[in-house]
């Protein structure tokens, strides 16, 4: 009996010892996984991608279901241009944790870049629903809707992003783009101006503010925005042409010609700029210069010369109609 109890007790001790050893190994593995995860993160931040990948793979040797490591390897695969490998890694990560918002977003971006916007939207939506205040997920979702021409749907997440952090001017800019695409020009101008107030200072921002202000009927504000855009980027031909056309509509053909000429100097192959320049010269009374431009246009293609003549005719008709309207108004008053 004594021997029996002794043996049984010895067996319990062995079992307990093995259990403790096993637990110790698990703790050691967990510690090792954490250590490699930290090393990988530091290497990644330093731009040492190969070292980071090596350490993330070591994490998986200790913890094969570590979503952070799998997802990060997906990010590295994306950096290396291996989109298909990245996709497989993100899908593997989601198998372990279907509600990992960051992985949903990254896989969404993968589908987005591959041109599958509908699947991207589903994944961006899932990410934004899991982490409801993440600006990246909200803006990715809004911009994906925009690319899919679902403007009304895209406005919702972008508006939320702006309300969470108004100081990020890009979010107001993206939202303004959506409103403009949805032909809601009042709201578009409001958020372009909000982007400017938040620190946005690019030629593109001021150009879109200017052209949207034109559509909204505010020509004075449009001119100011376009002038600012040109100050930032004198080679912005879209800006030069838009401001030139604004001056043309105002009857200031000499100033319009200056801007169109700058656009031609920036890009001598820009037919819109050359045609507009020739017309502006003619309308401002600089006939010799207009003839020179017309000769060059006809050398390139006679259709360009014809377009210039048509533009002059349309503009002269517009001036005639306007003068008639003024005269009729004066007669009514008398």
Beta strands, then each sheet from edge to edge (+ up, - down):
end
